[in-house]
Amino acid sequence: MTEEIAVIPGDGIGQEVVPAAVDVLDTVGDFAFVEAEAGDHVLEAEGEALPQETYDLAADADATLFGAAGETAADVILPLREAVGSFANVRPARAYPGVDALRPETDLVFVRENTEGVYTGIESEIADGVTTLTRVITEDASRRIAEYGFEYAAENGFDDVTVAHKANVMRVTDGEFLDACEAVADEGGYEYDEALMDALAMHLLLRPEEYGVVICPNLAGDMLSDLAAGLVGGLGLLPSANIGPDNALFEPVHGSAPDIAGQGISNPCATILSAAMLLEHLGYQEEATTVRTAVEGVLADGPHTPDLGGDASTEDVTEAIVDRL
Ligand code: GGG
């Protein structure tokens, strides 16, 4: 069967890195790519950032490869995650030989709750100069992310699992999150540590080697994974998977990077590593390993884009990766 992959480049450098990852997927597999648009430029041209046909395409495809969202992120990536039924956002942050990393011993995976927390969009201005945001944490969603995180750690050989929270301040909501994680761990016989997310940020910076899988509420996962990107050489290296029960969407952790968009110098590695996660999700384990090995080879030997200290273009790096496949 030829799987259908929805391809949504989105804004800014998404338009450069997604075609690079499609080249890679096209080299190792036989997929039907169907492209659709979303983002700031679509809002400007059509009056809505996420056309219904793009949403439907992601919902119906076997998997989706997404690039980046700009100012319309809340109107694009959040509904797209919903379209694929995603409840878990998996963000590996690894240091690679050949890349100048602040903490070369880093090998972390953030398992971020992907449906609630402060990303519910329940925001209002209740009076002039007074705004509110409702943080939603449910037992069901917390249990689901805990189950996914503990199982992910067990299946992928991680001994250390940490649950990030701020329950000393957000007593009710993060209290619920912690209780759910504890219940799931008790039922499954999993071991884990709890960590206040602010202190955890410092500990990850100082001693990342003491951590493995970090299970987090939504915003904490978004922020801590960017911090981890800083440990390994930058956002150009972090892929992600938005996992649902029957569908999934894959995207680099970086955003649209308007400062470098259009110059052809964006690092395609995060998106190509996201494509490797897509391959794995569709059951192409061997092809996923081949792609990761090719990326690791290019990171070790070059060429490198400017974010990694090189002067290569997106195209140079993509070609070097494809040559190795
Ligand atoms: N921090 C890098 C970045 O801008 N990522 C895109 C982004 O903000 N996505 C929203 C999300 O992951 O929830």
Residues whose N, C-alpha, C, O or C-beta is under 5 A from the ligand:
A	BS01	GGG	A73 D226 V253 H254 G255
